[in-house]
Amino acid sequence: MSSAPNGRKNRPRSAGNIFQIGKAPYRDPERRESTESTRKAQRAVADCRMIVQEFNTLVALYRELVISIGEISVDCPSLRAEMHKTRTKGCEMARAANQSLSVISG
């Protein structure tokens, strides 16, 4: 009737026993280089995400400046200069993001 000598049924092994959770896996020294390169790539991707986030914030600022020109009856040169500065900075950020992303993907 029972499959174990004590009268208890044998239970399937747990995932911890099957996959040896808790034991440090053997690490090949050659794989360490790939892990370091993976970390560098992950850092580069994180940097690019930050650049893209800053770029999106800058685009939102530029949009608000453009909307404010339509709302203000008097168009002043300082507002136009601020728009030009914001647009120039946005172009520089887009170029930097493009270069960073092309290095990662290429």
N, C-alpha and C positions, 0 to 999 in steps of 0.2 A: 504494500500500500504506500508506504512512504519511501522516498528515495534516499534519505539520509539515515545513518545508523541511530541517531537519537530520536527518530520519529519526526524530525522537522524536515520540511521541504527545502531543497536547495534553491536559493534565490539567485536571480541573475546578478552578475557583478555590477557594481555601481559604475557610473561614468568616471569617478575618481580613480577607480582601480584600472579601468580600461585605458584611459588616457594618461594615467600617472600624474594626476594633478598634485602639485606640491613638490615634485622633484624638478630640479633645474635641468632644462634640456641641454643636450650636448651642443656646443656652439663651435662651428668650424671657423678658424681664424680668417679664411678667405671670404667668408660671408660677412665678416665684420666690416669690410670695406664697402660692400653694397649697402649695409645698414647705415653707415656714415653718409654715403651719397644720398640715400633715401632721406635722411634727416636734413641734409642741405637742401634737397629739392623741396621738402615740406616747409622749411623756413622761407625759401624763395617764393613759394606759393602763398604763404601767409603774408609776406611783404607785398606781393602783388595785390592780394585782397585788400590790404590796407590802402594801397595807392588808389585802387578802384573806388573804395569807399570815400576817400578824400576827394577824388574827382567828382563823384556823384554829389557830394556836399557842395563843391564849388559850382557845379552846374545849377544846383538849386538856388544858390546865392545869386548867380548871374540872372536866373529867371526872375527872381524877386526884384533885382535892379531894373530889368526891362519892364516889368509890370509897374514899377513905381514911376517910370517915365510917362507911362500912359495915364496915371492917376494925377500926376502933378501938372498943373497948368503951365508952370514955368520950367523950361528945360535948362538946367544949369551945366556949365562946362565941367564942374567938379564931379558931377554924377556920370557924365560921359567918360571922364578920365578913369573913374573907378571901374566902369564897365570894361574899358579897354584893358586895364590892369588885370582884371579878373579873367577876361577872355585869353589874354596872353599867358597867364599862369596855368589856365586850363589846358591850353595847347602844349605847354611844356610838360605838364603832368601826363597827358595822353601819350606823348612821345616816350617818356620814361617808362610808362606802363607797357607800351608796345615793345620796347627793347627788352625789358625784364621778362615779359611773357614769351618773346621769341627765343630767348636763351633757354628757358625752361622747356619749351616744346620742341626745340630744334636740337 
